[in-house]
Amino acid sequence: MNKIPKKKKAYQKLYRKQRTISLIYILNTILFAILAMRGINVDIFINPVFASTEFQEEANQPDITSEVIEENKPAYTITLEERELLAKLLYCEARGESYDCQKAVISVVMNRVRSSEFPNTINSVIYQKNQFEPVALGLLDKAQPSKTQYDAIDEVIQYGLTVPSWVCFFRASYHFNWQGYDPYCSIDHTYFGGYER
């Protein structure tokens, strides 16, 4: 008769012990998650010996900071004035088109800047005579770009062009019928192409 209560007591004791361990585990997990979010090395709390060994190994590692900076370096560098001018042109030329189309329009402008066939600055490309209708009509100064235009510009400047380097023209509704002109693609109602070399 005495064996049953002892067995029951043993199970109850084991259950309480397991419940306490589970609670400690949950609290530790929450604590470590909070510390990790704040950038604190949680290895120090788990195993100080392991943590110090890890720090020594990290100290012996080659410096990779320059490689990381290089990876995050933008594809292009432009001034705030150039960004504003691009945004105004983009607003006038493609504000009703999709985000991808707007990035392609910016890519065309940047392709022209890089091409020997066009002027070599954003300002001179945009203001080149008889190239962009909004400039000829005096609409650029009245343009009020939205966040979408700035985002499209920033993405192209950071990550690079979305059309090949030979694509230097875009047009609404249809491709040019110029001799030697190569169509590249159409996005929404805008057609992109150029002279492939």
Backbone bond lengths (Angstrom), bond angles and torsions (degrees), N, CA, C in turn:
res aa  C-N    CA-C-N  psi(-1)  N-CA   C-N-CA  omega(-1)  CA-C   N-CA-C  phi
1 M - - - 1.463 - - 1.511 112.17 -
2 N 1.337 116.26 -34.35 1.463 119.69 -177.69 1.528 112.65 -73.72
3 K 1.343 115.55 -19.39 1.466 118.58 -175.38 1.526 111.62 -69.72
4 I 1.314 119.71 -35.46 1.460 122.94 -175.86 1.531 110.97 -66.02
5 P 1.333 119.12 -50.95 1.465 118.44 179.25 1.528 112.47 -60.69
6 K 1.358 116.80 -37.52 1.470 119.05 179.24 1.528 110.38 -63.61
7 K 1.325 115.63 -41.27 1.460 120.40 179.49 1.533 110.28 -64.67
8 K 1.329 114.51 -41.94 1.467 120.18 179.43 1.525 110.48 -63.63
9 K 1.352 115.82 -42.12 1.462 120.16 178.23 1.525 111.12 -62.69
10 A 1.318 115.24 -39.43 1.482 119.85 -179.96 1.532 110.38 -63.70
11 Y 1.352 115.47 -42.06 1.469 119.42 178.37 1.528 111.63 -65.49
12 Q 1.323 115.82 -40.92 1.470 120.19 179.10 1.530 110.43 -63.19
13 K 1.332 115.96 -41.98 1.462 120.75 179.38 1.529 110.23 -63.87
14 L 1.332 115.40 -43.94 1.471 120.37 178.63 1.528 110.91 -63.20
15 Y 1.339 115.94 -42.37 1.465 121.07 178.96 1.529 111.07 -60.46
16 R 1.356 116.78 -45.94 1.467 120.64 179.06 1.533 111.15 -61.81
17 K 1.328 115.07 -40.78 1.466 120.18 -179.77 1.540 110.21 -63.38
18 Q 1.336 116.52 -45.34 1.463 121.02 179.74 1.524 111.26 -65.24
19 R 1.334 116.23 -39.01 1.461 120.26 178.30 1.531 110.71 -63.78
20 T 1.339 116.32 -41.50 1.472 120.77 178.44 1.528 110.50 -63.97
21 I 1.336 116.42 -43.51 1.476 120.58 179.14 1.524 110.07 -62.71
22 S 1.325 117.23 -42.47 1.468 121.16 179.01 1.521 111.04 -62.31
23 L 1.311 116.43 -42.26 1.462 121.18 179.72 1.525 110.45 -63.96
24 I 1.348 116.05 -44.36 1.478 119.84 177.67 1.523 110.43 -61.57
25 Y 1.333 116.83 -41.84 1.464 121.32 179.56 1.538 110.96 -60.87
26 I 1.333 116.13 -44.70 1.472 120.74 179.77 1.524 110.67 -63.29
27 L 1.346 116.04 -45.52 1.469 119.97 179.61 1.533 111.22 -63.18
28 N 1.348 117.33 -40.86 1.467 121.21 177.36 1.525 111.26 -62.66
29 T 1.312 116.02 -42.32 1.466 120.29 179.65 1.528 110.34 -60.94
30 I 1.312 116.55 -45.47 1.471 120.89 178.74 1.527 110.28 -62.78
31 L 1.336 116.75 -44.95 1.463 121.42 179.58 1.522 111.07 -60.64
32 F 1.334 117.37 -46.99 1.465 121.09 -178.77 1.527 111.26 -64.97
33 A 1.334 116.29 -36.44 1.475 119.68 177.73 1.530 110.13 -63.59
34 I 1.323 116.50 -42.94 1.474 120.56 179.11 1.521 110.57 -64.70
35 L 1.339 116.52 -44.66 1.470 120.52 179.63 1.528 111.09 -63.80
36 A 1.326 116.91 -41.39 1.465 120.54 180.00 1.519 111.06 -64.06
37 M 1.344 116.99 -39.47 1.470 120.61 178.53 1.519 111.12 -64.17
38 R 1.326 116.33 -29.28 1.469 120.11 179.48 1.523 111.76 -88.97
39 G 1.334 117.15 2.91 1.457 120.95 176.35 1.517 114.46 81.99
40 I 1.330 118.24 17.20 1.464 121.63 179.97 1.524 108.49 -91.27
41 N 1.331 116.65 134.16 1.460 121.66 -178.55 1.523 109.70 -71.40
42 V 1.334 116.70 111.35 1.464 120.86 -176.23 1.524 112.20 -79.35
43 D 1.338 117.81 -13.71 1.461 119.88 179.14 1.519 112.00 -60.97
44 I 1.319 117.08 -29.92 1.468 121.46 179.27 1.523 110.09 -60.07
45 F 1.328 117.31 -36.89 1.460 121.26 -178.07 1.520 111.89 -79.65
46 I 1.323 116.14 -28.26 1.464 119.71 -178.26 1.532 110.32 -79.63
47 N 1.324 115.71 -52.01 1.461 120.23 -177.48 1.515 108.98 -151.89
48 P 1.330 118.25 97.30 1.464 121.08 -176.89 1.516 113.28 -58.07
49 V 1.336 117.85 -34.99 1.467 121.07 -179.77 1.516 109.88 -66.14
50 F 1.346 116.11 -46.28 1.456 121.62 178.85 1.527 110.51 -61.62
51 A 1.333 115.66 -42.96 1.458 120.63 -178.25 1.513 111.22 -62.17
52 S 1.333 117.72 -44.08 1.464 120.00 -178.38 1.521 110.63 -66.94
53 T 1.355 116.98 -36.35 1.464 120.66 176.29 1.517 110.15 -62.67
54 E 1.354 115.79 -41.99 1.464 120.93 -179.68 1.522 110.66 -63.43
55 F 1.358 116.04 -40.87 1.467 119.20 178.41 1.519 110.91 -62.58
56 Q 1.349 116.82 -38.78 1.452 120.07 179.48 1.519 110.35 -64.97
57 E 1.343 116.18 -41.02 1.463 120.02 178.55 1.519 110.49 -63.88
58 E 1.347 116.72 -41.38 1.459 120.29 178.35 1.516 111.04 -63.20
59 A 1.338 116.83 -37.69 1.457 120.89 -179.44 1.517 111.26 -64.75
60 N 1.353 116.46 -29.95 1.462 120.48 -179.46 1.524 113.04 -84.07
61 Q 1.331 117.22 -8.43 1.457 121.37 -179.17 1.527 109.88 -72.74
62 P 1.359 118.16 147.05 1.467 119.97 176.28 1.518 111.22 -65.48
63 D 1.308 115.95 153.58 1.468 121.15 -178.75 1.521 109.66 -74.30
64 I 1.333 117.33 119.30 1.467 120.72 -178.60 1.525 111.17 -109.97
65 T 1.314 117.63 11.15 1.463 120.84 -177.50 1.518 111.18 -58.16
66 S 1.335 117.28 -43.27 1.458 120.32 -177.21 1.520 111.00 -63.60
67 E 1.349 117.80 -35.99 1.465 120.59 179.01 1.527 110.29 -67.06
68 V 1.313 117.13 -40.26 1.471 121.01 179.85 1.514 109.81 -64.53
69 I 1.330 116.78 -44.29 1.469 120.78 178.92 1.520 110.06 -61.42
70 E 1.347 116.47 -40.94 1.461 120.97 -179.88 1.522 110.63 -62.25
71 E 1.342 116.91 -40.43 1.471 120.79 179.87 1.521 111.36 -63.72
72 N 1.334 117.60 -35.58 1.456 121.47 -176.97 1.531 112.58 -87.87
73 K 1.308 116.84 -1.61 1.459 120.92 -178.89 1.532 109.33 -66.60
74 P 1.340 117.58 133.15 1.468 119.11 -179.06 1.531 111.93 -66.41
75 A 1.322 115.41 153.75 1.463 120.55 179.27 1.528 111.12 -65.19
76 Y 1.331 116.87 -32.48 1.467 122.36 -179.82 1.521 109.56 -136.45
77 T 1.309 115.14 158.64 1.463 120.90 174.86 1.519 107.45 -121.76
78 I 1.320 116.65 125.06 1.462 120.73 177.79 1.524 109.10 -131.51
79 T 1.317 115.24 161.42 1.466 120.46 178.18 1.528 109.48 -86.54
80 L 1.322 115.93 167.51 1.469 120.83 176.69 1.527 110.92 -63.02
81 E 1.335 116.03 -36.84 1.473 120.13 178.88 1.532 110.44 -65.22
82 E 1.345 116.91 -40.88 1.467 120.45 178.37 1.530 110.73 -66.51
83 R 1.323 116.21 -39.18 1.471 120.49 178.04 1.525 110.26 -61.92
84 E 1.317 116.17 -42.90 1.469 120.98 179.53 1.532 110.66 -64.03
85 L 1.326 116.66 -42.73 1.461 121.57 179.85 1.531 110.61 -64.47
86 L 1.333 116.48 -43.22 1.470 120.34 176.66 1.524 111.38 -61.31
87 A 1.322 116.53 -41.37 1.471 121.04 -179.93 1.522 111.20 -62.71
88 K 1.319 116.50 -41.42 1.475 120.43 178.91 1.529 111.21 -65.80
89 L 1.338 116.00 -43.19 1.469 119.30 177.90 1.527 109.97 -62.98
90 L 1.314 116.43 -44.59 1.462 121.05 -179.10 1.525 111.31 -62.78
91 Y 1.319 116.57 -40.62 1.465 121.19 177.20 1.530 110.07 -58.97
92 C 1.321 116.28 -45.93 1.471 120.23 -178.41 1.528 112.47 -69.99
93 E 1.323 117.01 -38.39 1.462 120.47 -173.03 1.534 114.04 -86.36
94 A 1.347 117.37 -32.35 1.471 116.90 -168.48 1.521 114.82 -146.39
95 R 1.315 118.62 22.43 1.478 118.75 -176.41 1.524 112.92 -62.13
96 G 1.328 118.37 -25.09 1.464 121.32 179.78 1.519 113.15 -88.30
97 E 1.335 117.08 -3.53 1.457 121.19 -177.68 1.535 110.36 -94.50
98 S 1.312 116.26 172.10 1.470 121.47 -177.77 1.527 111.18 -70.37
99 Y 1.313 114.42 167.40 1.467 121.72 178.47 1.533 110.63 -59.57
100 D 1.350 117.52 -42.36 1.471 121.47 178.74 1.517 111.08 -62.35
101 C 1.313 116.26 -40.19 1.465 120.05 178.47 1.517 110.27 -64.53
102 Q 1.322 117.50 -41.47 1.456 121.03 -179.99 1.535 111.14 -64.19
103 K 1.329 116.73 -38.21 1.468 119.58 176.64 1.534 110.61 -65.32
104 A 1.321 116.75 -36.66 1.465 120.41 178.90 1.529 110.83 -66.90
105 V 1.333 117.88 -37.70 1.467 121.21 177.75 1.530 109.89 -62.99
106 I 1.327 117.47 -44.83 1.468 121.03 177.09 1.525 110.13 -62.20
107 S 1.323 116.73 -39.00 1.467 121.02 178.54 1.522 111.35 -61.22
108 V 1.331 117.01 -38.72 1.468 120.88 177.15 1.531 110.49 -61.54
109 V 1.319 116.74 -45.48 1.475 120.22 179.24 1.532 109.74 -60.51
110 M 1.334 116.99 -45.12 1.466 120.28 -179.53 1.529 111.09 -67.10
111 N 1.346 117.76 -34.15 1.470 120.51 175.29 1.520 110.83 -62.53
112 R 1.328 116.43 -38.91 1.464 119.91 178.14 1.528 111.40 -64.93
113 V 1.318 116.21 -40.89 1.472 120.01 178.58 1.525 109.96 -60.49
114 R 1.319 117.20 -36.94 1.470 121.87 -177.46 1.529 112.49 -82.15
115 S 1.337 117.59 -18.15 1.467 121.78 -175.80 1.526 111.59 -83.04
116 S 1.326 115.94 144.95 1.477 120.69 176.69 1.529 111.42 -75.48
117 E 1.329 117.35 -9.59 1.468 121.94 -179.39 1.529 112.57 -83.69
118 F 1.318 117.00 -10.46 1.466 121.91 -176.46 1.530 109.74 -130.14
119 P 1.339 117.31 166.76 1.471 119.55 174.86 1.535 110.88 -58.44
120 N 1.327 116.38 161.46 1.469 118.94 -171.58 1.530 115.43 -106.06
121 T 1.335 116.99 19.20 1.464 119.57 172.98 1.529 108.86 -130.55
122 I 1.321 116.32 155.29 1.471 120.61 179.54 1.520 110.59 -60.43
123 N 1.310 115.97 -44.53 1.470 120.85 -179.22 1.527 111.53 -59.34
124 S 1.333 116.14 -49.01 1.471 119.26 -176.77 1.529 112.02 -71.33
125 V 1.337 117.76 -29.92 1.470 120.26 175.60 1.524 109.99 -66.35
126 I 1.321 116.56 -46.34 1.463 120.38 -177.15 1.526 111.58 -67.85
127 Y 1.326 116.87 -38.91 1.466 120.12 -178.24 1.529 113.79 -91.45
128 Q 1.346 118.10 6.03 1.463 120.04 176.95 1.532 109.40 -59.85
129 K 1.296 116.12 135.95 1.472 121.70 -173.14 1.530 111.91 -59.42
130 N 1.329 115.27 135.55 1.468 124.42 175.09 1.533 114.15 60.27
131 Q 1.324 117.32 33.36 1.462 119.88 -179.70 1.528 112.47 -108.20
132 F 1.317 117.41 -46.35 1.456 120.27 -178.06 1.522 109.48 -121.86
133 E 1.321 115.36 122.21 1.462 121.61 -175.64 1.534 113.65 -57.63
134 P 1.335 120.12 -41.34 1.469 119.55 179.82 1.539 112.73 -59.46
135 V 1.322 116.08 -31.45 1.472 119.65 178.00 1.523 108.99 -69.66
136 A 1.340 116.38 -47.62 1.464 121.26 -179.16 1.526 111.80 -61.27
137 L 1.341 116.77 -34.14 1.464 120.80 -178.78 1.529 113.39 -88.02
138 G 1.332 116.84 -1.78 1.465 120.74 178.96 1.521 113.91 72.61
139 L 1.327 116.76 26.13 1.465 120.58 -177.00 1.537 113.50 -88.18
140 L 1.322 116.75 -16.03 1.462 120.38 -173.43 1.527 112.63 -61.16
141 D 1.321 116.55 -44.12 1.470 120.40 -176.68 1.527 112.29 -66.76
142 K 1.340 117.45 -24.94 1.466 121.10 -178.43 1.530 112.58 -89.52
143 A 1.329 116.65 -8.24 1.470 120.88 -175.32 1.521 111.31 -66.64
144 Q 1.325 115.95 141.74 1.464 122.40 177.62 1.530 109.00 -125.69
145 P 1.330 116.80 84.28 1.470 120.97 -175.58 1.527 112.59 -60.96
146 S 1.321 115.34 152.59 1.464 121.24 177.07 1.532 109.38 -103.85
147 K 1.302 115.85 178.49 1.467 121.69 179.43 1.525 111.19 -59.36
148 T 1.320 117.07 -33.37 1.467 121.06 -179.51 1.516 111.40 -58.88
149 Q 1.345 116.73 -44.27 1.457 119.65 179.42 1.530 111.14 -63.20
150 Y 1.319 116.93 -44.68 1.469 120.11 -179.91 1.531 110.87 -64.70
151 D 1.318 117.00 -39.62 1.471 120.69 179.45 1.529 111.11 -63.68
152 A 1.329 116.56 -42.87 1.465 120.76 179.52 1.530 110.51 -62.19
153 I 1.324 116.21 -43.20 1.471 120.92 178.27 1.518 110.04 -62.56
154 D 1.320 116.57 -49.12 1.468 120.83 -177.00 1.524 111.49 -60.40
155 E 1.334 116.66 -37.48 1.465 119.79 -179.72 1.521 111.65 -67.28
156 V 1.335 116.45 -42.29 1.470 119.95 178.33 1.528 110.39 -66.29
157 I 1.319 117.42 -42.90 1.464 121.50 -179.77 1.530 110.41 -64.12
158 Q 1.319 116.93 -38.27 1.470 120.46 -178.46 1.528 112.33 -76.14
159 Y 1.344 116.96 -46.65 1.464 120.05 -168.72 1.526 114.79 -108.68
160 G 1.314 118.05 -10.65 1.459 119.75 177.15 1.520 113.55 108.34
161 L 1.314 114.14 176.69 1.468 122.18 -172.77 1.524 112.31 -73.13
162 T 1.324 115.33 155.18 1.464 120.18 179.83 1.527 112.42 -107.59
163 V 1.333 116.93 -1.04 1.470 121.54 174.93 1.531 107.62 -129.46
164 P 1.345 118.70 157.21 1.469 120.74 179.37 1.532 111.98 -61.08
165 S 1.311 115.88 160.26 1.467 121.15 -174.46 1.532 113.42 -64.96
166 W 1.328 118.32 -23.02 1.468 120.57 -179.14 1.535 112.69 -81.14
167 V 1.318 117.17 -10.24 1.479 121.07 -179.49 1.528 108.09 -81.73
168 C 1.334 116.00 102.31 1.470 121.26 -175.24 1.522 113.39 -120.74
169 F 1.337 116.38 9.78 1.469 119.77 -178.29 1.528 110.34 -137.85
170 F 1.320 115.10 147.17 1.462 120.69 169.85 1.516 107.62 -140.16
171 R 1.309 114.48 155.54 1.461 119.28 -175.52 1.527 109.40 -155.92
172 A 1.290 117.20 146.06 1.465 121.48 178.74 1.528 110.27 -77.41
173 S 1.316 115.81 135.89 1.466 124.90 167.92 1.517 116.94 78.85
174 Y 1.312 121.52 -32.72 1.462 120.02 -177.77 1.524 109.69 -160.66
175 H 1.354 114.69 160.22 1.466 120.07 178.53 1.526 110.69 -75.81
176 F 1.326 115.37 159.54 1.463 120.32 173.42 1.524 109.10 -67.55
177 N 1.329 116.16 152.76 1.474 119.29 176.28 1.524 110.56 -106.87
178 W 1.306 116.70 29.31 1.458 121.28 -179.73 1.535 110.22 -70.36
179 Q 1.317 115.23 148.60 1.459 120.17 177.64 1.543 109.37 -67.54
180 G 1.310 116.09 129.66 1.466 120.64 178.98 1.522 114.01 86.57
181 Y 1.322 116.52 -9.72 1.468 120.28 179.38 1.527 109.79 -69.22
182 D 1.335 116.39 134.36 1.468 121.52 179.09 1.527 109.85 -111.61
183 P 1.327 118.08 119.48 1.466 119.87 174.12 1.522 109.78 -65.70
184 Y 1.314 116.95 141.14 1.470 120.12 175.80 1.530 110.72 -107.26
185 C 1.335 116.70 -57.02 1.462 119.25 -179.72 1.521 109.50 -165.06
186 S 1.312 115.40 170.71 1.462 120.10 169.42 1.522 107.28 -124.45
187 I 1.316 115.66 137.36 1.462 121.68 175.81 1.521 106.09 -125.63
188 D 1.317 115.91 120.85 1.462 121.49 -174.19 1.530 108.55 57.47
189 H 1.336 117.47 -119.03 1.467 120.99 -179.42 1.519 111.95 -107.23
190 T 1.324 117.24 18.14 1.453 120.76 -176.65 1.530 109.48 -117.20
191 Y 1.328 115.44 133.40 1.467 121.27 -177.23 1.517 109.45 -109.63
192 F 1.345 116.06 134.22 1.458 122.19 -175.41 1.521 110.30 -118.06
193 G 1.325 115.66 141.37 1.463 119.99 178.18 1.514 111.06 -172.35
194 G 1.323 114.86 -169.39 1.466 120.00 -179.07 1.508 110.90 174.04
195 Y 1.308 115.62 -156.48 1.467 122.40 -179.78 1.520 108.11 -110.17
196 E 1.334 115.40 99.70 1.462 119.42 -176.74 1.513 109.60 -72.03
197 R 1.333 115.90 133.04 1.466 119.89 -178.79 1.525 109.56 -113.40
